Amino acid sequence: DKYVWLDRFTIRNLELIYSQHENGVALIDVLDKTVSPMGGRLLKKWVVLPLKSKKAIEGRLAVVEFFIRNQDLAKELDTHIRTMGDLERLISKVPLGKVNPREVVQLKKALQAIVPIKENLAKSENKTLEKIADGLNPCSKLKDQIEKEMQEDPPVLVSKGGVIKAGVSEELDELRNIIANGKELLLDIQKTEAEKTGITNLKIGFNNVFGYYLEVTNKYKNQGLIPENWVRKQTLTSAERYITDELKKLESKILGAEEKIQALEADLFQSLVLSIGDYIQPIQYNASLIAQIDCLMAFAKIAIRNEYCLPKVTEDGKIDIKEGRHPVIEQ
């Protein structure tokens, strides 16, 4: 009862969403000046589902008129909405467990942007916008939790590591410390063995087959400098690779820590995703309200750019258009 019912044939013939001509322009192309993906999707719905209620139409028009008269506010809101990304799609990944660390940080940015949007709308003195401000929920506790636990620029995959901040888990901090110091210890072994043997260009390397190894170039190979406790593991065209007990012990410490870090970060991230799951409804509602503001601001932008005027809506069945211009043909 709320909308004019348009069938597919009508939508196609009116070229509302797609043009039937190769270089043609559809109505949506003229109107879509939205800055968020959720705004763009909502605008398509609005175009194919025109309102029937005079009150609802006038409510929308009043907001468009407000944004035309308050362009500085509209520009500020526009800036904040642009930073939000696709909040609607992002939150839909949470219950499926498909959300990645970078998207969680993007969610935090979107929630941060809601704060100034809410404040600006609340003091707008426009009933519709004040109502939208009431509905917006910055989810402060969740925002703070993400801020506290997630690195600022994490990798896309949890398995890459470096997702969780220091100070979140004592165990994780300890394991990271082992790895950080482990690299120092490897350098110490390299230095000590080089001094002992006189092999000045001694290198320590790593591969998945042997783990950590000492590499000696052919220049030193036949000079009798290799200690008896070194075990040869691989011969290359230009060098030999050896392992020692000391190197193996340190390797098991470092590699054990890396595996544990990976498992621990995955657990901590999963726990955070479960926390986000408690906020799905308010975040989805935020996305729908932001989409509405985005669409109404798009109408204001296009009205200013194309010099469209405010129509007077009546229920007497008459259409009275003076000096009308066709929005699609004009483009």
N, C-alpha and C positions, 0 to 999 in steps of 0.2 A: 504493500500500500504506500510505501514511502517514495518509490521511484517510478519514473516513466520506464515501462518495459520496452527495450529495444532488442529485436531479434538480430541474428547474425547478418541477414540480408541487408537490413537497415544500417547496421554498424559499418558494413562494407561499402554500401552505396554512398553513405554520407562521408566516407573516408575519415572516420573519427580516429582510428588507430593506425591504419596503413593506407597509403595511397595506391590506387590501381595503375598509376603511371610511373614509369621508370624514374623520372626526375621530379615526381610530384611531391607535394607537401601535405601531410595529414594534419588534422586539427591538433592532435597531441603534440606534433612538432612545433606548432605555433605557441601552444600554451605551456609546454614543459620547460620551465626555468627553475625547476627544483634543484637542490644541491645535495640531497641525500638519496640513496637507493630506495629507502622505504617511502620517501615522498614521491619519487617517480612512479612506484608501483601503485600508491594510493590514487595519484592523479588519473591513472588509466581507469581505475574503478569508478572514480567520480565522472569521467567523461562518458562512460558507457551506462552509468546509472544516474541520470539526471534527477535531482530532487523534485518532489511535487508540492511539498509543504511550503507555503508562502513564508511562514515564520522561520523555517530552517534556511530557506534561500536568503532571506533578509539578514539572518544571523551571519551567514558567510560574507555577504556583501558588506556588512558593517565592519567586519574585521579587515577586509580588503581596503575599504575606505580609510580605516585607522592606519594601516601600514603605508598608504599613499601619503597621508598627512604626517606620519612619523618615520621618515625614511632613515634617520640616524639609528633609531632603535632597530628597524628592520635589518639594517646593515650589520649591526652588532649581533643580532640573533643568527643571521646568515653565517657569520664567521664561526660561531660556536657550533652550529649544526653541521658545518663542513668537517669539523674535527671528529665527529661521532662515528663516521663509517656506517656500515650496514648493521645497525644494532639489532634489527629484527632477525636477520639471517644468523648473526653471531649467536644470539641467545637460543635459537632453535637447535644449535649444535650441542648444547650443554646436556640435555637429557639423553642424547645418543652417545655421549662420551667422545664426541668427535672434535671437541674444541682444543686448540693447541695453545702453547704458552704465549705466543705473540698475540693471539686473539683475546686471551684473558687480559693482557696489558691494554689492548685496544678497548676492551669493555670498561676498564678503569677510567680511561680517557673520556669515554662517552658519559660515564656517570659524573665525572668532574665537570663536563660541559653542561650538564643538566642544572647545576647549581646557579650559574649566572642567568641561564634561560628562565628558570623558575622565578628568580628575584625580579628580573625585568618585566616579566608578564604580570607578576603580582601587583606591581605599582603602575600598570598601564592604564588603569581606570576604564578598561573595556571589559564588560561582563563576560563575554566568551573567553577572552584571554585570561582573565582572573580565574575562571573555572578550570581552564587547562592548567594554570599554575598550581591550583589546588591538587590536581590529579598527578602532577609530576612528583616522582619519588627518587631522590638522589641515592637512596640505599647506602647511606653514609658508612654503616658498619662494614658492609661488604667492600666498599671502595677502600676503606682504611686497611682491611685485611689483605687485599690484593697489593696495596701500596707497601705494606709491611713485609709480605712474604715473597713477592716476585721481583726479579731483577728488572731494571728499566728497559733493557733491550735484549730479551732472551732469544735463543734460537727457536725455530719453528718446531723442532723435534725435542722432546724431553730427553731422549737418549743422547743428544749432543752434549748435555751437561750445562752447568752455569745458568740454571733456571731459577733456583731458590736463593734468596739473599742470605748473607751471613747473619747469625744471631737467631735464626728461626729454629734450628735444631743443633744441640750440642754435639751429637754424634756426627752429624754432617760436617760441622766445623772441624772436628778432630781429624776426620778422614781427609779432608781437604788439606789440613796441615801436614799430614804424612806425605801427601803427594808433593806439596810445595817444597818441603824439606828433602824429600826423596830425590828431587832433581839436583839439589845442592850436593847430596851425598854421592850421586852418580858422578858429578864433576870432581868431587874429592877423590873417588876411586881412580878416575882417569888421570888426575894430576899425580897421585901417589905412584901408580904403576908406571907412568911415563918417567918419573924421577928414578924409580928403582931400576928400570930396564934400560934407560937411555934412549927409548923410542920417542923422539920428540913430537912426531906428528900422530901419536896414538889417538884413535877416535873411539867414542862409545856410540853405538847405534842400536836400533830395535827393529825386529820384524816379527810377524805373527808365528813363524815356524820355530825360531830359536829363542825368541824374547830378546833381552839385552845381550850385547856382545862387544868385545874389544876388536877393533879392526887395525891390522898391521899391513902397511904397504910392502910390496915385494923388495923395496930398497933395503928393509931391515930383516926380511924373512931369513936370509941365509947367513946372518952375522952372529948366530948363536946367542941372541939376546932374549929369546922367548923362554920364560921360566917353565920348569917342569910341571907346576900345578895348573898351568893353563891348558884347557882341553880344546883341541881344534874342532871346529864345527862345520866350517865351509871354506872352500877354496874358490876364489874368483880369479879372473885373468890378471888383475893388478894388485890383489891383496888377499890376506888370510883372515878368517874370523875365528875368535876364541871366546870361551866362557870360563868363569872362575866361580868357586863356591860363594865368595863374598857377593859377587854380582847376582848370582841366582837367589840368594837369601833376600837381597834388597828388592829384586824383581818381584818375588812373591808378595812382599809387603805392599809394594806400589800397585801391582795389578789387582791384588785382593781389595785394596782401598778403592780403586777405580770401579770395580764391579759393585761394591757396596754403595758407593756414592750414587751410581746409576739407579740402583734399586730404591735407595732412600729418597732420591729426588722424585722418582716416579710416584712413590707412595705419598709424599707430601703434596705433589701437584694434584694427584687424584683426590686427596682429601679436600683441597681447595675447590676443585671442580664440584664436589658434593655440596660444599657450602654455597656455591653459586646456584646450585639446583634449588635451594630454598627461596631464591629471589626471581624465579622465572616469570611468574605472573606480573609483579610490578614492573619488571624490565620490559616485558612485552607491551604492557600498557603505556610505558614511557615512549616506546618506539612508535606506537600508534598515534600518540598525542604530538610527538615531534613531526611525524609525517603530515598531520593536519596543518600545523603551523607552516611547514615547508611549502605545502600546496597553496595556502592562502597568500603567503609572501610571493609565490611565483605569479599568482594572479595580479598582485599589486605591481610587480616588476613589468609584466606584460601590458598592463593598463597604462602605466607611465610611458613605456617605450612606444606603444602603438596608438596612444591617445584614445583609449576606449573610455566611454563615459558610464556613469552609474545608472543602471536601468531602474525604472520604477515598476515594481511587480504588482499587478492587479489580478482580480479574479472575475473580471467581467467578460472574459473570452475575446477581448480585442487585442490585436497586435498593431502598434502604431510606431513605425520606425522612420525617423527622418534622417536623410543623408547617411543611410546605412552603407557599411563596407563589409564585404565578405572576408572573414579572417584568413581563409585558406587561399582563395583566388588572389587576394591582395599580395600574398607571399610568393 
